Amino acid sequence: MSTAFVELRAAAVPTTKACVLVGRSRATHYRHARGPVHGPPPARVVPDNGQALSAAERAAVLTLINSPAYADLSIGQIWARELDEGLPADAPVAGLQTDHVRAGVF
């Protein structure tokens, strides 16, 4: 920050006017005032919504999905076949797709 800018701010000149007088962009001023940002922002903490599978349920679903009978099927096809065979309609088979696609399991 330049000494002229600091002196203007000490004299109670508004930031906008001080930036114009010094020839400095307000965006530059605020970016430097905030300080350096290193790396990505921290991950957002998501509270448990109560619908997550327990460890035993996750293991059972993964065992089913990774079985040889369903090796070449999508999650939707597996769920449809399991419904045909008598799986309850609220069974959580489809909920694991995004977690394990990102992890490279499928």
KEMI-698643 format. One record per atom (N, C-alpha, C): residue number from 1; residue in three letters; x negated, y negated, z negated; atom name. Coordinates in Angstrom, 3 decimals. Layout:
# KEMI-698643
resi | resn | c1 | c2 | c3 | name
NUM | ALA | X | Y | Z | CA
...
END
This chain:
# KEMI-698643
resi | resn | c1 | c2 | c3 | name
1 | MET | -0.839 | 1.161 | 0.000 | N
1 | MET | 0.000 | 0.000 | 0.000 | CA
1 | MET | -0.896 | -1.240 | 0.000 | C
2 | SER | -0.520 | -2.227 | 0.779 | N
2 | SER | -1.364 | -3.415 | 0.864 | CA
2 | SER | -1.160 | -4.310 | -0.361 | C
3 | THR | -2.169 | -5.096 | -0.659 | N
3 | THR | -2.074 | -5.990 | -1.820 | CA
3 | THR | -1.029 | -7.070 | -1.584 | C
4 | ALA | -0.859 | -7.505 | -0.324 | N
4 | ALA | 0.160 | -8.508 | -0.024 | CA
4 | ALA | 1.551 | -7.972 | -0.350 | C
5 | PHE | 1.789 | -6.721 | 0.001 | N
5 | PHE | 3.092 | -6.118 | -0.278 | CA
5 | PHE | 3.321 | -6.018 | -1.783 | C
6 | VAL | 2.306 | -5.586 | -2.516 | N
6 | VAL | 2.413 | -5.452 | -3.966 | CA
6 | VAL | 2.675 | -6.816 | -4.604 | C
7 | GLU | 2.008 | -7.862 | -4.118 | N
7 | GLU | 2.222 | -9.200 | -4.660 | CA
7 | GLU | 3.625 | -9.706 | -4.358 | C
8 | LEU | 4.117 | -9.424 | -3.159 | N
8 | LEU | 5.488 | -9.830 | -2.820 | CA
8 | LEU | 6.506 | -9.125 | -3.721 | C
9 | ARG | 6.303 | -7.846 | -3.940 | N
9 | ARG | 7.231 | -7.095 | -4.801 | CA
9 | ARG | 7.144 | -7.585 | -6.245 | C
10 | ALA | 5.931 | -7.964 | -6.702 | N
10 | ALA | 5.772 | -8.491 | -8.063 | CA
10 | ALA | 6.470 | -9.841 | -8.199 | C
11 | ALA | 6.590 | -10.567 | -7.104 | N
11 | ALA | 7.274 | -11.857 | -7.118 | CA
11 | ALA | 8.782 | -11.700 | -6.921 | C
12 | ALA | 9.288 | -10.492 | -7.043 | N
12 | ALA | 10.722 | -10.173 | -6.950 | CA
12 | ALA | 11.286 | -10.373 | -5.548 | C
13 | VAL | 10.450 | -10.236 | -4.528 | N
13 | VAL | 10.936 | -10.258 | -3.147 | CA
13 | VAL | 11.506 | -8.878 | -2.857 | C
14 | PRO | 12.730 | -8.810 | -2.300 | N
14 | PRO | 13.322 | -7.492 | -2.008 | CA
14 | PRO | 12.432 | -6.661 | -1.072 | C
15 | THR | 12.559 | -5.362 | -1.200 | N
15 | THR | 11.740 | -4.443 | -0.395 | CA
15 | THR | 11.927 | -4.691 | 1.094 | C
16 | THR | 13.167 | -4.897 | 1.517 | N
16 | THR | 13.441 | -5.110 | 2.937 | CA
16 | THR | 12.686 | -6.327 | 3.463 | C
17 | LYS | 12.783 | -7.430 | 2.727 | N
17 | LYS | 12.124 | -8.659 | 3.168 | CA
17 | LYS | 10.605 | -8.524 | 3.079 | C
18 | ALA | 10.095 | -7.863 | 2.028 | N
18 | ALA | 8.657 | -7.672 | 1.887 | CA
18 | ALA | 8.110 | -6.831 | 3.045 | C
19 | CYS | 8.850 | -5.823 | 3.453 | N
19 | CYS | 8.410 | -4.989 | 4.586 | CA
19 | CYS | 8.354 | -5.805 | 5.868 | C
20 | VAL | 9.350 | -6.676 | 6.079 | N
20 | VAL | 9.363 | -7.507 | 7.282 | CA
20 | VAL | 8.182 | -8.477 | 7.267 | C
21 | LEU | 7.931 | -9.100 | 6.129 | N
21 | LEU | 6.855 | -10.081 | 6.035 | CA
21 | LEU | 5.475 | -9.458 | 6.239 | C
22 | VAL | 5.295 | -8.219 | 5.757 | N
22 | VAL | 3.999 | -7.556 | 5.878 | CA
22 | VAL | 3.867 | -6.845 | 7.229 | C
23 | GLY | 4.998 | -6.598 | 7.900 | N
23 | GLY | 4.961 | -5.888 | 9.173 | CA
23 | GLY | 4.920 | -4.387 | 9.000 | C
24 | ARG | 5.552 | -3.929 | 7.962 | N
24 | ARG | 5.558 | -2.504 | 7.644 | CA
24 | ARG | 6.982 | -1.967 | 7.745 | C
25 | SER | 7.136 | -0.820 | 8.311 | N
25 | SER | 8.445 | -0.190 | 8.416 | CA
25 | SER | 8.945 | 0.217 | 7.031 | C
26 | ARG | 10.250 | 0.032 | 6.796 | N
26 | ARG | 10.801 | 0.465 | 5.509 | CA
26 | ARG | 10.670 | 1.972 | 5.339 | C
27 | ALA | 10.821 | 2.714 | 6.440 | N
27 | ALA | 10.682 | 4.168 | 6.360 | CA
27 | ALA | 9.278 | 4.546 | 5.895 | C
28 | THR | 8.286 | 3.856 | 6.405 | N
28 | THR | 6.913 | 4.104 | 5.975 | CA
28 | THR | 6.750 | 3.796 | 4.495 | C
29 | HIS | 7.330 | 2.675 | 4.066 | N
29 | HIS | 7.240 | 2.301 | 2.649 | CA
29 | HIS | 7.832 | 3.397 | 1.765 | C
30 | TYR | 9.057 | 3.812 | 2.069 | N
30 | TYR | 9.707 | 4.807 | 1.214 | CA
30 | TYR | 9.035 | 6.176 | 1.313 | C
31 | ARG | 8.514 | 6.510 | 2.491 | N
31 | ARG | 7.813 | 7.784 | 2.642 | CA
31 | ARG | 6.555 | 7.806 | 1.781 | C
32 | HIS | 5.825 | 6.688 | 1.737 | N
32 | HIS | 4.618 | 6.619 | 0.914 | CA
32 | HIS | 4.958 | 6.512 | -0.570 | C
33 | ALA | 6.059 | 5.874 | -0.893 | N
33 | ALA | 6.462 | 5.748 | -2.296 | CA
33 | ALA | 6.875 | 7.102 | -2.869 | C
34 | ARG | 7.443 | 7.957 | -2.034 | N
34 | ARG | 7.885 | 9.274 | -2.481 | CA
34 | ARG | 6.706 | 10.198 | -2.754 | C
35 | GLY | 5.637 | 10.038 | -2.041 | N
35 | GLY | 4.481 | 10.901 | -2.222 | CA
35 | GLY | 4.473 | 12.036 | -1.214 | C
36 | PRO | 3.370 | 12.763 | -1.154 | N
36 | PRO | 3.263 | 13.835 | -0.165 | CA
36 | PRO | 4.175 | 15.022 | -0.500 | C
37 | VAL | 4.641 | 15.650 | 0.550 | N
37 | VAL | 5.459 | 16.850 | 0.415 | CA
37 | VAL | 4.650 | 17.999 | 1.002 | C
38 | HIS | 4.343 | 18.979 | 0.187 | N
38 | HIS | 3.526 | 20.103 | 0.639 | CA
38 | HIS | 4.394 | 21.345 | 0.743 | C
39 | GLY | 4.458 | 21.909 | 1.925 | N
39 | GLY | 5.190 | 23.146 | 2.131 | CA
39 | GLY | 6.692 | 22.941 | 2.188 | C
40 | PRO | 7.415 | 24.034 | 2.351 | N
40 | PRO | 8.877 | 23.942 | 2.445 | CA
40 | PRO | 9.489 | 23.632 | 1.078 | C
41 | PRO | 10.701 | 23.128 | 1.070 | N
41 | PRO | 11.350 | 22.870 | -0.209 | CA
41 | PRO | 11.612 | 24.184 | -0.943 | C
42 | PRO | 11.697 | 24.139 | -2.255 | N
42 | PRO | 11.949 | 25.374 | -2.994 | CA
42 | PRO | 13.316 | 25.969 | -2.627 | C
43 | ALA | 13.394 | 27.269 | -2.694 | N
43 | ALA | 14.632 | 27.955 | -2.332 | CA
43 | ALA | 15.745 | 27.594 | -3.309 | C
44 | ARG | 16.943 | 27.517 | -2.770 | N
44 | ARG | 18.105 | 27.186 | -3.568 | CA
44 | ARG | 18.474 | 28.386 | -4.427 | C
45 | VAL | 18.795 | 28.145 | -5.689 | N
45 | VAL | 19.195 | 29.219 | -6.582 | CA
45 | VAL | 20.689 | 29.444 | -6.400 | C
46 | VAL | 21.060 | 30.644 | -5.985 | N
46 | VAL | 22.455 | 30.969 | -5.751 | CA
46 | VAL | 22.972 | 31.770 | -6.938 | C
47 | PRO | 24.022 | 31.285 | -7.589 | N
47 | PRO | 24.545 | 32.031 | -8.724 | CA
47 | PRO | 25.211 | 33.329 | -8.269 | C
48 | ASP | 25.220 | 34.307 | -9.133 | N
48 | ASP | 25.863 | 35.585 | -8.836 | CA
48 | ASP | 27.364 | 35.358 | -8.737 | C
49 | ASN | 27.968 | 35.808 | -7.646 | N
49 | ASN | 29.389 | 35.571 | -7.445 | CA
49 | ASN | 30.257 | 36.705 | -7.976 | C
50 | GLY | 29.685 | 37.704 | -8.569 | N
50 | GLY | 30.463 | 38.799 | -9.130 | CA
50 | GLY | 30.850 | 39.868 | -8.121 | C
51 | GLN | 30.559 | 39.668 | -6.851 | N
51 | GLN | 30.923 | 40.649 | -5.833 | CA
51 | GLN | 29.731 | 41.461 | -5.358 | C
52 | ALA | 28.569 | 41.187 | -5.893 | N
52 | ALA | 27.365 | 41.894 | -5.464 | CA
52 | ALA | 27.437 | 43.359 | -5.894 | C
53 | LEU | 26.800 | 44.202 | -5.120 | N
53 | LEU | 26.778 | 45.624 | -5.426 | CA
53 | LEU | 25.806 | 45.907 | -6.564 | C
54 | SER | 26.138 | 46.911 | -7.340 | N
54 | SER | 25.194 | 47.351 | -8.367 | CA
54 | SER | 24.072 | 48.126 | -7.676 | C
55 | ALA | 23.030 | 48.410 | -8.404 | N
55 | ALA | 21.895 | 49.143 | -7.820 | CA
55 | ALA | 22.321 | 50.520 | -7.338 | C
56 | ALA | 23.181 | 51.192 | -8.089 | N
56 | ALA | 23.650 | 52.523 | -7.689 | CA
56 | ALA | 24.498 | 52.448 | -6.424 | C
57 | GLU | 25.363 | 51.428 | -6.326 | N
57 | GLU | 26.191 | 51.276 | -5.131 | CA
57 | GLU | 25.328 | 50.959 | -3.912 | C
58 | ARG | 24.336 | 50.089 | -4.099 | N
58 | ARG | 23.443 | 49.763 | -2.988 | CA
58 | ARG | 22.705 | 51.001 | -2.491 | C
59 | ALA | 22.223 | 51.812 | -3.431 | N
59 | ALA | 21.498 | 53.033 | -3.047 | CA
59 | ALA | 22.418 | 53.989 | -2.291 | C
60 | ALA | 23.663 | 54.123 | -2.748 | N
60 | ALA | 24.604 | 55.019 | -2.079 | CA
60 | ALA | 24.918 | 54.544 | -0.661 | C
61 | VAL | 25.127 | 53.251 | -0.499 | N
61 | VAL | 25.429 | 52.711 | 0.823 | CA
61 | VAL | 24.226 | 52.850 | 1.747 | C
62 | LEU | 23.027 | 52.565 | 1.244 | N
62 | LEU | 21.832 | 52.704 | 2.081 | CA
62 | LEU | 21.576 | 54.151 | 2.475 | C
63 | THR | 21.845 | 55.063 | 1.575 | N
63 | THR | 21.707 | 56.483 | 1.906 | CA
63 | THR | 22.660 | 56.855 | 3.038 | C
64 | LEU | 23.899 | 56.373 | 2.961 | N
64 | LEU | 24.886 | 56.642 | 3.998 | CA
64 | LEU | 24.458 | 56.022 | 5.326 | C
65 | ILE | 24.054 | 54.752 | 5.294 | N
65 | ILE | 23.685 | 54.053 | 6.533 | CA
65 | ILE | 22.464 | 54.679 | 7.192 | C
66 | ASN | 21.508 | 55.128 | 6.406 | N
66 | ASN | 20.280 | 55.686 | 6.953 | CA
66 | ASN | 20.354 | 57.178 | 7.242 | C
67 | SER | 21.530 | 57.771 | 7.079 | N
67 | SER | 21.663 | 59.209 | 7.350 | CA
67 | SER | 21.554 | 59.462 | 8.859 | C
68 | PRO | 21.099 | 60.652 | 9.264 | N
68 | PRO | 20.922 | 60.949 | 10.694 | CA
68 | PRO | 22.206 | 60.836 | 11.510 | C
69 | ALA | 23.350 | 61.096 | 10.894 | N
69 | ALA | 24.622 | 61.029 | 11.626 | CA
69 | ALA | 24.933 | 59.610 | 12.087 | C
70 | TYR | 24.434 | 58.621 | 11.367 | N
70 | TYR | 24.737 | 57.231 | 11.687 | CA
70 | TYR | 23.518 | 56.454 | 12.192 | C
71 | ALA | 22.499 | 57.128 | 12.613 | N
71 | ALA | 21.229 | 56.481 | 12.975 | CA
71 | ALA | 21.379 | 55.456 | 14.094 | C
72 | ASP | 22.222 | 55.717 | 15.085 | N
72 | ASP | 22.327 | 54.834 | 16.242 | CA
72 | ASP | 23.579 | 53.973 | 16.235 | C
73 | LEU | 24.245 | 53.844 | 15.091 | N
73 | LEU | 25.490 | 53.086 | 15.029 | CA
73 | LEU | 25.295 | 51.763 | 14.300 | C
74 | SER | 26.139 | 50.805 | 14.643 | N
74 | SER | 26.116 | 49.520 | 13.943 | CA
74 | SER | 26.872 | 49.664 | 12.625 | C
75 | ILE | 26.747 | 48.636 | 11.771 | N
75 | ILE | 27.432 | 48.651 | 10.487 | CA
75 | ILE | 28.944 | 48.751 | 10.687 | C
76 | GLY | 29.469 | 48.008 | 11.656 | N
76 | GLY | 30.909 | 48.045 | 11.934 | CA
76 | GLY | 31.382 | 49.432 | 12.351 | C
77 | GLN | 30.590 | 50.116 | 13.165 | N
77 | GLN | 30.957 | 51.463 | 13.604 | CA
77 | GLN | 30.907 | 52.453 | 12.441 | C
78 | ILE | 29.904 | 52.302 | 11.590 | N
78 | ILE | 29.806 | 53.183 | 10.415 | CA
78 | ILE | 31.008 | 52.972 | 9.516 | C
79 | TRP | 31.367 | 51.723 | 9.287 | N
79 | TRP | 32.491 | 51.410 | 8.416 | CA
79 | TRP | 33.785 | 51.978 | 8.999 | C
80 | ALA | 33.982 | 51.833 | 10.330 | N
80 | ALA | 35.185 | 52.363 | 10.969 | CA
80 | ALA | 35.248 | 53.884 | 10.831 | C
81 | ARG | 34.122 | 54.562 | 11.036 | N
81 | ARG | 34.126 | 56.027 | 10.896 | CA
81 | ARG | 34.399 | 56.457 | 9.462 | C
82 | GLU | 33.832 | 55.736 | 8.516 | N
82 | GLU | 34.075 | 56.071 | 7.111 | CA
82 | GLU | 35.526 | 55.805 | 6.725 | C
83 | LEU | 36.133 | 54.773 | 7.269 | N
83 | LEU | 37.553 | 54.522 | 7.022 | CA
83 | LEU | 38.397 | 55.658 | 7.586 | C
84 | ASP | 38.032 | 56.140 | 8.770 | N
84 | ASP | 38.750 | 57.266 | 9.366 | CA
84 | ASP | 38.639 | 58.519 | 8.511 | C
85 | GLU | 37.508 | 58.659 | 7.813 | N
85 | GLU | 37.292 | 59.844 | 6.988 | CA
85 | GLU | 37.832 | 59.683 | 5.568 | C
86 | GLY | 38.418 | 58.518 | 5.253 | N
86 | GLY | 39.044 | 58.358 | 3.949 | CA
86 | GLY | 38.334 | 57.434 | 2.983 | C
87 | LEU | 37.359 | 56.672 | 3.434 | N
87 | LEU | 36.695 | 55.699 | 2.569 | CA
87 | LEU | 37.688 | 54.590 | 2.221 | C
88 | PRO | 37.732 | 54.125 | 0.982 | N
88 | PRO | 38.652 | 53.036 | 0.641 | CA
88 | PRO | 38.363 | 51.790 | 1.486 | C
89 | ALA | 39.416 | 51.046 | 1.823 | N
89 | ALA | 39.275 | 49.892 | 2.715 | CA
89 | ALA | 38.409 | 48.795 | 2.125 | C
90 | ASP | 38.295 | 48.723 | 0.797 | N
90 | ASP | 37.487 | 47.670 | 0.189 | CA
90 | ASP | 36.062 | 48.121 | -0.107 | C
91 | ALA | 35.644 | 49.213 | 0.491 | N
91 | ALA | 34.280 | 49.712 | 0.273 | CA
91 | ALA | 33.271 | 48.721 | 0.852 | C
92 | PRO | 32.173 | 48.476 | 0.152 | N
92 | PRO | 31.226 | 47.412 | 0.531 | CA
92 | PRO | 30.131 | 47.828 | 1.498 | C
93 | VAL | 30.463 | 48.490 | 2.589 | N
93 | VAL | 29.431 | 48.927 | 3.526 | CA
93 | VAL | 28.873 | 47.751 | 4.315 | C
94 | ALA | 29.720 | 46.856 | 4.778 | N
94 | ALA | 29.275 | 45.781 | 5.661 | CA
94 | ALA | 28.448 | 44.722 | 4.937 | C
95 | GLY | 28.550 | 44.618 | 3.634 | N
95 | GLY | 27.843 | 43.574 | 2.900 | CA
95 | GLY | 26.341 | 43.721 | 2.887 | C
96 | LEU | 25.828 | 44.886 | 3.173 | N
96 | LEU | 24.379 | 45.095 | 3.132 | CA
96 | LEU | 23.678 | 44.726 | 4.427 | C
97 | GLN | 24.430 | 44.490 | 5.469 | N
97 | GLN | 23.805 | 44.281 | 6.766 | CA
97 | GLN | 22.821 | 43.120 | 6.755 | C
98 | THR | 23.216 | 41.966 | 6.279 | N
98 | THR | 22.324 | 40.812 | 6.364 | CA
98 | THR | 21.081 | 40.988 | 5.492 | C
99 | ASP | 21.221 | 41.561 | 4.299 | N
99 | ASP | 20.069 | 41.748 | 3.421 | CA
99 | ASP | 19.014 | 42.621 | 4.069 | C
100 | HIS | 19.423 | 43.706 | 4.671 | N
100 | HIS | 18.449 | 44.674 | 5.168 | CA
100 | HIS | 17.996 | 44.401 | 6.586 | C
101 | VAL | 18.769 | 43.647 | 7.349 | N
101 | VAL | 18.283 | 43.246 | 8.672 | CA
101 | VAL | 17.119 | 42.279 | 8.476 | C
102 | ARG | 17.252 | 41.351 | 7.493 | N
102 | ARG | 16.175 | 40.420 | 7.224 | CA
102 | ARG | 14.942 | 41.145 | 6.687 | C
103 | ALA | 15.162 | 42.198 | 5.901 | N
103 | ALA | 14.042 | 42.921 | 5.303 | CA
103 | ALA | 13.427 | 43.921 | 6.273 | C
104 | GLY | 14.049 | 44.158 | 7.425 | N
104 | GLY | 13.502 | 45.052 | 8.426 | CA
104 | GLY | 13.815 | 46.502 | 8.176 | C
105 | VAL | 14.840 | 46.799 | 7.373 | N
105 | VAL | 15.183 | 48.192 | 7.091 | CA
105 | VAL | 15.856 | 48.834 | 8.294 | C
106 | PHE | 16.681 | 48.071 | 9.013 | N
106 | PHE | 17.394 | 48.642 | 10.142 | CA
106 | PHE | 16.588 | 48.556 | 11.398 | C
END
